[in-house]
Amino acid sequence: MTLHGYIKNGQIVLERDGPLPEGAAVKIEVLDAKKTSGPDQETLGQRLLKHAGKARGLPRDASRNHDHYLYGTPKK
């Protein structure tokens, strides 16, 4: 069972009450703040843009005929 929550004023607050019996053992894992969602998080497009223009040694028509080079379809 996984329960999610956050820290508020130094206390763990669960997003919803879980069916935890009194005295149950728990394990708390702190998630990296960069990996959680929020306004500072990079979008997939921003992360992929870092790789734009990095490919070397491609054929001149690679953008137009990428299906040919990847899957063997006829060239356009």
Gaussian input, Z-matrix of N, CA and C with variables (Angstrom, degrees):
# hf/3-21g

backbone

0 1
 N
 C     1     B1
 C     2     B2     1     A1
 N     3     B3     2     A2     1     D1
 C     4     B4     3     A3     2     D2
 C     5     B5     4     A4     3     D3
 N     6     B6     5     A5     4     D4
 C     7     B7     6     A6     5     D5
 C     8     B8     7     A7     6     D6
 N     9     B9     8     A8     7     D7
 C    10    B10     9     A9     8     D8
 C    11    B11    10    A10     9     D9
 N    12    B12    11    A11    10    D10
 C    13    B13    12    A12    11    D11
 C    14    B14    13    A13    12    D12
 N    15    B15    14    A14    13    D13
 C    16    B16    15    A15    14    D14
 C    17    B17    16    A16    15    D15
 N    18    B18    17    A17    16    D16
 C    19    B19    18    A18    17    D17
 C    20    B20    19    A19    18    D18
 N    21    B21    20    A20    19    D19
 C    22    B22    21    A21    20    D20
 C    23    B23    22    A22    21    D21
 N    24    B24    23    A23    22    D22
 C    25    B25    24    A24    23    D23
 C    26    B26    25    A25    24    D24
 N    27    B27    26    A26    25    D25
 C    28    B28    27    A27    26    D26
 C    29    B29    28    A28    27    D27
 N    30    B30    29    A29    28    D28
 C    31    B31    30    A30    29    D29
 C    32    B32    31    A31    30    D30
 N    33    B33    32    A32    31    D31
 C    34    B34    33    A33    32    D32
 C    35    B35    34    A34    33    D33
 N    36    B36    35    A35    34    D34
 C    37    B37    36    A36    35    D35
 C    38    B38    37    A37    36    D36
 N    39    B39    38    A38    37    D37
 C    40    B40    39    A39    38    D38
 C    41    B41    40    A40    39    D39
 N    42    B42    41    A41    40    D40
 C    43    B43    42    A42    41    D41
 C    44    B44    43    A43    42    D42
 N    45    B45    44    A44    43    D43
 C    46    B46    45    A45    44    D44
 C    47    B47    46    A46    45    D45
 N    48    B48    47    A47    46    D46
 C    49    B49    48    A48    47    D47
 C    50    B50    49    A49    48    D48
 N    51    B51    50    A50    49    D49
 C    52    B52    51    A51    50    D50
 C    53    B53    52    A52    51    D51
 N    54    B54    53    A53    52    D52
 C    55    B55    54    A54    53    D53
 C    56    B56    55    A55    54    D54
 N    57    B57    56    A56    55    D55
 C    58    B58    57    A57    56    D56
 C    59    B59    58    A58    57    D57
 N    60    B60    59    A59    58    D58
 C    61    B61    60    A60    59    D59
 C    62    B62    61    A61    60    D60
 N    63    B63    62    A62    61    D61
 C    64    B64    63    A63    62    D62
 C    65    B65    64    A64    63    D63
 N    66    B66    65    A65    64    D64
 C    67    B67    66    A66    65    D65
 C    68    B68    67    A67    66    D66
 N    69    B69    68    A68    67    D67
 C    70    B70    69    A69    68    D68
 C    71    B71    70    A70    69    D69
 N    72    B72    71    A71    70    D70
 C    73    B73    72    A72    71    D71
 C    74    B74    73    A73    72    D72
 N    75    B75    74    A74    73    D73
 C    76    B76    75    A75    74    D74
 C    77    B77    76    A76    75    D75
 N    78    B78    77    A77    76    D76
 C    79    B79    78    A78    77    D77
 C    80    B80    79    A79    78    D78
 N    81    B81    80    A80    79    D79
 C    82    B82    81    A81    80    D80
 C    83    B83    82    A82    81    D81
 N    84    B84    83    A83    82    D82
 C    85    B85    84    A84    83    D83
 C    86    B86    85    A85    84    D84
 N    87    B87    86    A86    85    D85
 C    88    B88    87    A87    86    D86
 C    89    B89    88    A88    87    D87
 N    90    B90    89    A89    88    D88
 C    91    B91    90    A90    89    D89
 C    92    B92    91    A91    90    D90
 N    93    B93    92    A92    91    D91
 C    94    B94    93    A93    92    D92
 C    95    B95    94    A94    93    D93
 N    96    B96    95    A95    94    D94
 C    97    B97    96    A96    95    D95
 C    98    B98    97    A97    96    D96
 N    99    B99    98    A98    97    D97
 C   100   B100    99    A99    98    D98
 C   101   B101   100   A100    99    D99
 N   102   B102   101   A101   100   D100
 C   103   B103   102   A102   101   D101
 C   104   B104   103   A103   102   D102
 N   105   B105   104   A104   103   D103
 C   106   B106   105   A105   104   D104
 C   107   B107   106   A106   105   D105
 N   108   B108   107   A107   106   D106
 C   109   B109   108   A108   107   D107
 C   110   B110   109   A109   108   D108
 N   111   B111   110   A110   109   D109
 C   112   B112   111   A111   110   D110
 C   113   B113   112   A112   111   D111
 N   114   B114   113   A113   112   D112
 C   115   B115   114   A114   113   D113
 C   116   B116   115   A115   114   D114
 N   117   B117   116   A116   115   D115
 C   118   B118   117   A117   116   D116
 C   119   B119   118   A118   117   D117
 N   120   B120   119   A119   118   D118
 C   121   B121   120   A120   119   D119
 C   122   B122   121   A121   120   D120
 N   123   B123   122   A122   121   D121
 C   124   B124   123   A123   122   D122
 C   125   B125   124   A124   123   D123
 N   126   B126   125   A125   124   D124
 C   127   B127   126   A126   125   D125
 C   128   B128   127   A127   126   D126
 N   129   B129   128   A128   127   D127
 C   130   B130   129   A129   128   D128
 C   131   B131   130   A130   129   D129
 N   132   B132   131   A131   130   D130
 C   133   B133   132   A132   131   D131
 C   134   B134   133   A133   132   D132
 N   135   B135   134   A134   133   D133
 C   136   B136   135   A135   134   D134
 C   137   B137   136   A136   135   D135
 N   138   B138   137   A137   136   D136
 C   139   B139   138   A138   137   D137
 C   140   B140   139   A139   138   D138
 N   141   B141   140   A140   139   D139
 C   142   B142   141   A141   140   D140
 C   143   B143   142   A142   141   D141
 N   144   B144   143   A143   142   D142
 C   145   B145   144   A144   143   D143
 C   146   B146   145   A145   144   D144
 N   147   B147   146   A146   145   D145
 C   148   B148   147   A147   146   D146
 C   149   B149   148   A148   147   D147
 N   150   B150   149   A149   148   D148
 C   151   B151   150   A150   149   D149
 C   152   B152   151   A151   150   D150
 N   153   B153   152   A152   151   D151
 C   154   B154   153   A153   152   D152
 C   155   B155   154   A154   153   D153
 N   156   B156   155   A155   154   D154
 C   157   B157   156   A156   155   D155
 C   158   B158   157   A157   156   D156
 N   159   B159   158   A158   157   D157
 C   160   B160   159   A159   158   D158
 C   161   B161   160   A160   159   D159
 N   162   B162   161   A161   160   D160
 C   163   B163   162   A162   161   D161
 C   164   B164   163   A163   162   D162
 N   165   B165   164   A164   163   D163
 C   166   B166   165   A165   164   D164
 C   167   B167   166   A166   165   D165
 N   168   B168   167   A167   166   D166
 C   169   B169   168   A168   167   D167
 C   170   B170   169   A169   168   D168
 N   171   B171   170   A170   169   D169
 C   172   B172   171   A171   170   D170
 C   173   B173   172   A172   171   D171
 N   174   B174   173   A173   172   D172
 C   175   B175   174   A174   173   D173
 C   176   B176   175   A175   174   D174
 N   177   B177   176   A176   175   D175
 C   178   B178   177   A177   176   D176
 C   179   B179   178   A178   177   D177
 N   180   B180   179   A179   178   D178
 C   181   B181   180   A180   179   D179
 C   182   B182   181   A181   180   D180
 N   183   B183   182   A182   181   D181
 C   184   B184   183   A183   182   D182
 C   185   B185   184   A184   183   D183
 N   186   B186   185   A185   184   D184
 C   187   B187   186   A186   185   D185
 C   188   B188   187   A187   186   D186
 N   189   B189   188   A188   187   D187
 C   190   B190   189   A189   188   D188
 C   191   B191   190   A190   189   D189
 N   192   B192   191   A191   190   D190
 C   193   B193   192   A192   191   D191
 C   194   B194   193   A193   192   D192
 N   195   B195   194   A194   193   D193
 C   196   B196   195   A195   194   D194
 C   197   B197   196   A196   195   D195
 N   198   B198   197   A197   196   D196
 C   199   B199   198   A198   197   D197
 C   200   B200   199   A199   198   D198
 N   201   B201   200   A200   199   D199
 C   202   B202   201   A201   200   D200
 C   203   B203   202   A202   201   D201
 N   204   B204   203   A203   202   D202
 C   205   B205   204   A204   203   D203
 C   206   B206   205   A205   204   D204
 N   207   B207   206   A206   205   D205
 C   208   B208   207   A207   206   D206
 C   209   B209   208   A208   207   D207
 N   210   B210   209   A209   208   D208
 C   211   B211   210   A210   209   D209
 C   212   B212   211   A211   210   D210
 N   213   B213   212   A212   211   D211
 C   214   B214   213   A213   212   D212
 C   215   B215   214   A214   213   D213
 N   216   B216   215   A215   214   D214
 C   217   B217   216   A216   215   D215
 C   218   B218   217   A217   216   D216
 N   219   B219   218   A218   217   D217
 C   220   B220   219   A219   218   D218
 C   221   B221   220   A220   219   D219
 N   222   B222   221   A221   220   D220
 C   223   B223   222   A222   221   D221
 C   224   B224   223   A223   222   D222
 N   225   B225   224   A224   223   D223
 C   226   B226   225   A225   224   D224
 C   227   B227   226   A226   225   D225

   B1=1.4536
   B2=1.5286
   B3=1.3237
   B4=1.4497
   B5=1.5166
   B6=1.3038
   B7=1.4562
   B8=1.5176
   B9=1.3054
   B10=1.4626
   B11=1.5209
   B12=1.3204
   B13=1.4495
   B14=1.5092
   B15=1.3155
   B16=1.4603
   B17=1.5246
   B18=1.3195
   B19=1.4599
   B20=1.5252
   B21=1.3156
   B22=1.4589
   B23=1.5289
   B24=1.3289
   B25=1.4685
   B26=1.5221
   B27=1.3428
   B28=1.4566
   B29=1.5169
   B30=1.3181
   B31=1.4675
   B32=1.5285
   B33=1.3177
   B34=1.4608
   B35=1.5223
   B36=1.3358
   B37=1.4592
   B38=1.5247
   B39=1.3293
   B40=1.4563
   B41=1.5223
   B42=1.3398
   B43=1.4605
   B44=1.5217
   B45=1.3059
   B46=1.4614
   B47=1.5230
   B48=1.2977
   B49=1.4583
   B50=1.5164
   B51=1.3086
   B52=1.4541
   B53=1.5131
   B54=1.3111
   B55=1.4658
   B56=1.5262
   B57=1.3070
   B58=1.4559
   B59=1.5273
   B60=1.3192
   B61=1.4550
   B62=1.5346
   B63=1.3032
   B64=1.4622
   B65=1.5279
   B66=1.3213
   B67=1.4582
   B68=1.5187
   B69=1.3369
   B70=1.4627
   B71=1.5261
   B72=1.3300
   B73=1.4631
   B74=1.5290
   B75=1.3243
   B76=1.4624
   B77=1.5211
   B78=1.3175
   B79=1.4586
   B80=1.5218
   B81=1.3221
   B82=1.4636
   B83=1.5225
   B84=1.3258
   B85=1.4590
   B86=1.5218
   B87=1.3146
   B88=1.4655
   B89=1.5188
   B90=1.3248
   B91=1.4603
   B92=1.5168
   B93=1.3212
   B94=1.4538
   B95=1.5238
   B96=1.3036
   B97=1.4614
   B98=1.5261
   B99=1.3294
   B100=1.4616
   B101=1.5139
   B102=1.3376
   B103=1.4535
   B104=1.5193
   B105=1.2966
   B106=1.4575
   B107=1.5154
   B108=1.3078
   B109=1.4539
   B110=1.5201
   B111=1.2995
   B112=1.4507
   B113=1.5084
   B114=1.3226
   B115=1.4636
   B116=1.5270
   B117=1.3336
   B118=1.4635
   B119=1.5226
   B120=1.3223
   B121=1.4542
   B122=1.5212
   B123=1.3392
   B124=1.4601
   B125=1.5313
   B126=1.3032
   B127=1.4585
   B128=1.5274
   B129=1.3335
   B130=1.4585
   B131=1.5253
   B132=1.3208
   B133=1.4591
   B134=1.5256
   B135=1.3218
   B136=1.4578
   B137=1.5208
   B138=1.3299
   B139=1.4658
   B140=1.5257
   B141=1.3425
   B142=1.4586
   B143=1.5241
   B144=1.3250
   B145=1.4614
   B146=1.5234
   B147=1.3188
   B148=1.4685
   B149=1.5270
   B150=1.3478
   B151=1.4613
   B152=1.5249
   B153=1.3150
   B154=1.4618
   B155=1.5288
   B156=1.3209
   B157=1.4567
   B158=1.5144
   B159=1.3127
   B160=1.4741
   B161=1.5284
   B162=1.3425
   B163=1.4644
   B164=1.5206
   B165=1.3053
   B166=1.4696
   B167=1.5232
   B168=1.3169
   B169=1.4559
   B170=1.5128
   B171=1.3158
   B172=1.4614
   B173=1.5257
   B174=1.3535
   B175=1.4587
   B176=1.5344
   B177=1.3310
   B178=1.4668
   B179=1.5259
   B180=1.3254
   B181=1.4650
   B182=1.5366
   B183=1.2951
   B184=1.4681
   B185=1.5303
   B186=1.3246
   B187=1.4621
   B188=1.5269
   B189=1.3315
   B190=1.4622
   B191=1.5257
   B192=1.3191
   B193=1.4660
   B194=1.5275
   B195=1.3153
   B196=1.4663
   B197=1.5312
   B198=1.3383
   B199=1.4650
   B200=1.5336
   B201=1.3189
   B202=1.4626
   B203=1.5192
   B204=1.3300
   B205=1.4714
   B206=1.5235
   B207=1.3113
   B208=1.4753
   B209=1.5225
   B210=1.3561
   B211=1.4522
   B212=1.5357
   B213=1.3382
   B214=1.4570
   B215=1.5206
   B216=1.3312
   B217=1.4729
   B218=1.5285
   B219=1.3371
   B220=1.4736
   B221=1.5233
   B222=1.3269
   B223=1.4592
   B224=1.5140
   B225=1.3296
   B226=1.4667
   B227=1.5045
   A1=107.44
   A2=116.39
   A3=121.99
   A4=108.89
   A5=116.30
   A6=122.19
   A7=107.77
   A8=117.56
   A9=122.09
   A10=109.48
   A11=114.95
   A12=119.52
   A13=111.19
   A14=115.84
   A15=122.27
   A16=108.06
   A17=114.99
   A18=121.47
   A19=108.87
   A20=116.55
   A21=122.24
   A22=107.44
   A23=115.29
   A24=121.06
   A25=111.94
   A26=116.05
   A27=120.57
   A28=115.05
   A29=118.58
   A30=122.91
   A31=109.30
   A32=117.28
   A33=121.93
   A34=108.06
   A35=115.89
   A36=121.93
   A37=107.15
   A38=117.12
   A39=120.98
   A40=109.88
   A41=116.33
   A42=120.47
   A43=111.00
   A44=117.56
   A45=121.62
   A46=107.13
   A47=116.72
   A48=120.14
   A49=109.27
   A50=115.16
   A51=119.75
   A52=110.67
   A53=115.67
   A54=119.98
   A55=110.82
   A56=117.09
   A57=121.13
   A58=110.20
   A59=116.84
   A60=118.97
   A61=109.97
   A62=116.15
   A63=121.99
   A64=109.37
   A65=116.35
   A66=121.67
   A67=114.84
   A68=117.76
   A69=120.51
   A70=109.65
   A71=116.98
   A72=121.67
   A73=108.29
   A74=116.28
   A75=120.95
   A76=109.22
   A77=115.49
   A78=122.48
   A79=106.56
   A80=117.61
   A81=122.01
   A82=107.89
   A83=115.71
   A84=122.34
   A85=107.92
   A86=117.07
   A87=121.34
   A88=107.77
   A89=116.20
   A90=121.80
   A91=109.52
   A92=116.16
   A93=121.91
   A94=109.10
   A95=117.39
   A96=121.65
   A97=111.55
   A98=118.75
   A99=121.30
   A100=112.16
   A101=117.27
   A102=120.80
   A103=112.74
   A104=118.06
   A105=119.96
   A106=109.33
   A107=116.61
   A108=120.09
   A109=110.28
   A110=115.14
   A111=120.69
   A112=110.69
   A113=116.75
   A114=119.89
   A115=113.15
   A116=118.68
   A117=121.26
   A118=112.43
   A119=117.02
   A120=120.87
   A121=110.75
   A122=115.51
   A123=120.96
   A124=109.97
   A125=115.32
   A126=119.60
   A127=108.88
   A128=115.99
   A129=119.98
   A130=110.12
   A131=116.95
   A132=120.87
   A133=112.34
   A134=117.72
   A135=121.31
   A136=111.08
   A137=116.65
   A138=119.35
   A139=110.94
   A140=117.11
   A141=120.39
   A142=111.90
   A143=117.19
   A144=121.05
   A145=111.99
   A146=117.89
   A147=121.34
   A148=111.33
   A149=117.16
   A150=121.31
   A151=112.37
   A152=118.12
   A153=121.89
   A154=110.35
   A155=116.11
   A156=121.42
   A157=114.42
   A158=118.83
   A159=121.39
   A160=112.85
   A161=118.09
   A162=120.73
   A163=110.31
   A164=116.04
   A165=121.67
   A166=109.07
   A167=116.90
   A168=122.11
   A169=115.01
   A170=118.01
   A171=120.67
   A172=110.35
   A173=118.09
   A174=120.27
   A175=110.34
   A176=116.71
   A177=120.66
   A178=112.59
   A179=116.80
   A180=120.53
   A181=112.21
   A182=118.12
   A183=121.95
   A184=112.29
   A185=118.38
   A186=119.60
   A187=111.28
   A188=116.89
   A189=120.70
   A190=111.15
   A191=117.52
   A192=121.52
   A193=113.05
   A194=116.91
   A195=119.00
   A196=111.84
   A197=118.16
   A198=120.00
   A199=111.15
   A200=116.33
   A201=120.28
   A202=109.74
   A203=117.13
   A204=121.08
   A205=111.83
   A206=117.92
   A207=120.38
   A208=112.51
   A209=116.42
   A210=119.77
   A211=114.11
   A212=118.36
   A213=121.12
   A214=115.34
   A215=117.54
   A216=119.27
   A217=109.35
   A218=117.83
   A219=119.50
   A220=111.66
   A221=116.14
   A222=121.03
   A223=110.63
   A224=116.21
   A225=122.20
   A226=109.95
   D1=136.60
   D2=177.40
   D3=-121.54
   D4=127.97
   D5=174.90
   D6=-114.76
   D7=142.72
   D8=-179.07
   D9=-110.61
   D10=150.41
   D11=179.20
   D12=-165.33
   D13=-164.37
   D14=-178.27
   D15=-153.83
   D16=170.66
   D17=178.99
   D18=-99.39
   D19=130.29
   D20=176.58
   D21=-135.99
   D22=119.08
   D23=-178.41
   D24=53.80
   D25=39.58
   D26=177.26
   D27=77.82
   D28=5.31
   D29=-179.25
   D30=-113.65
   D31=147.01
   D32=174.92
   D33=-82.26
   D34=124.94
   D35=178.99
   D36=-117.14
   D37=120.17
   D38=177.99
   D39=-79.47
   D40=145.57
   D41=179.67
   D42=-65.87
   D43=-28.95
   D44=174.14
   D45=-148.19
   D46=154.87
   D47=178.67
   D48=-67.89
   D49=131.83
   D50=178.80
   D51=-103.09
   D52=157.98
   D53=179.85
   D54=-80.18
   D55=64.38
   D56=-177.92
   D57=-94.95
   D58=123.62
   D59=177.94
   D60=-73.61
   D61=151.18
   D62=178.43
   D63=-56.95
   D64=131.41
   D65=178.29
   D66=84.30
   D67=5.68
   D68=-179.89
   D69=-65.86
   D70=140.49
   D71=176.11
   D72=-77.72
   D73=139.94
   D74=179.86
   D75=-131.73
   D76=158.31
   D77=175.16
   D78=-125.26
   D79=129.16
   D80=-178.55
   D81=-111.91
   D82=127.11
   D83=178.66
   D84=-116.89
   D85=121.95
   D86=178.88
   D87=-83.95
   D88=122.15
   D89=179.71
   D90=-83.90
   D91=145.48
   D92=177.46
   D93=-63.25
   D94=127.68
   D95=-177.20
   D96=-60.11
   D97=-29.25
   D98=179.78
   D99=-69.40
   D100=-23.79
   D101=-177.45
   D102=-90.50
   D103=-11.82
   D104=178.88
   D105=-82.86
   D106=160.26
   D107=-177.46
   D108=-75.77
   D109=153.55
   D110=178.19
   D111=166.68
   D112=175.03
   D113=-176.73
   D114=-67.29
   D115=-20.51
   D116=-178.42
   D117=-84.91
   D118=-13.69
   D119=-174.55
   D120=-70.36
   D121=136.85
   D122=177.78
   D123=-71.54
   D124=143.99
   D125=174.69
   D126=-79.11
   D127=166.90
   D128=177.66
   D129=-59.89
   D130=-41.52
   D131=179.01
   D132=-60.07
   D133=-41.15
   D134=178.51
   D135=-65.61
   D136=-39.22
   D137=179.21
   D138=-68.15
   D139=-39.57
   D140=-179.59
   D141=-71.87
   D142=-31.45
   D143=-178.72
   D144=-60.72
   D145=-25.07
   D146=177.72
   D147=-62.33
   D148=-21.86
   D149=-177.92
   D150=-99.17
   D151=-2.68
   D152=-177.79
   D153=-63.48
   D154=134.64
   D155=176.78
   D156=76.92
   D157=11.86
   D158=-176.87
   D159=-91.83
   D160=-18.79
   D161=-177.14
   D162=-68.68
   D163=138.38
   D164=179.74
   D165=-126.52
   D166=150.90
   D167=173.99
   D168=76.39
   D169=20.57
   D170=178.53
   D171=-85.04
   D172=154.20
   D173=174.77
   D174=-62.25
   D175=153.58
   D176=-177.41
   D177=-60.77
   D178=-29.77
   D179=-177.87
   D180=-99.87
   D181=22.61
   D182=-175.65
   D183=-61.45
   D184=-37.89
   D185=-178.68
   D186=-68.35
   D187=-37.39
   D188=-178.69
   D189=-78.52
   D190=-34.62
   D191=-174.13
   D192=-115.87
   D193=34.06
   D194=-177.33
   D195=-61.49
   D196=-33.59
   D197=177.57
   D198=-64.03
   D199=-34.97
   D200=177.59
   D201=-63.72
   D202=-47.64
   D203=-176.42
   D204=-73.27
   D205=-29.01
   D206=-179.95
   D207=-86.72
   D208=-43.20
   D209=-169.24
   D210=-121.38
   D211=-4.99
   D212=178.33
   D213=82.68
   D214=14.57
   D215=177.04
   D216=-69.56
   D217=161.46
   D218=178.53
   D219=-61.29
   D220=146.82
   D221=177.33
   D222=-67.72
   D223=152.08
   D224=178.29
   D225=-87.99

